[in-house]
């Protein structure tokens, strides 16, 4: 596996990692990653589902860069991300997508 990399390379990897694991719980979840160009030592990550947000979590650049090649470390981070995503899904109201047009599922020949 691979470890190391500069701040921006690790940032891209981390954002892809977060989205990949969060979307396993709901494809509508999006990961957001914030950085400070003047202080490239940490990442602030959050997940968003509609109007709901997960708590902010800080990840240290050095820790992520050194451990992104470790399957054990990645597995532990993936479990955390999926937990945050499950919390968002559980806290969100049911989707209106199925009930947007309730008569559509009942209409047809012989039905009003």
Steps between C-alpha positions, in 0.01 A plus 500: 500500500598864482571752773630854509433770245470875514213682670283536187555142382399365841203740502371359168547144625322576828200664332459201266535261795238686704250514215556137408423371848223748587311422179485133598244608758314745275593615149365847586766567765782733402830544681644846547861563583632839611863607517697811585755586233710688755506205741523176306506272802139382531179422320154579636246253368121481513228302329183661367162346424254760379492770765658281769869494586717263697722646773832647387793264534863607474752265342871570521679516162803305621285224648293463182804514271696242698209261552300512178699198383403298808200273450433488874501880531282542189257237628466685832446835325247343262305367799495848657383661174224244453391558860472875439305428181260261678437765766408751227267256327330411829450869586356593159128504429372236259552586136210652314614345174264201531199707603552790258221373279303239697232458235756397239546158658125439509404631160454282201227337296178492697641709784434870557 
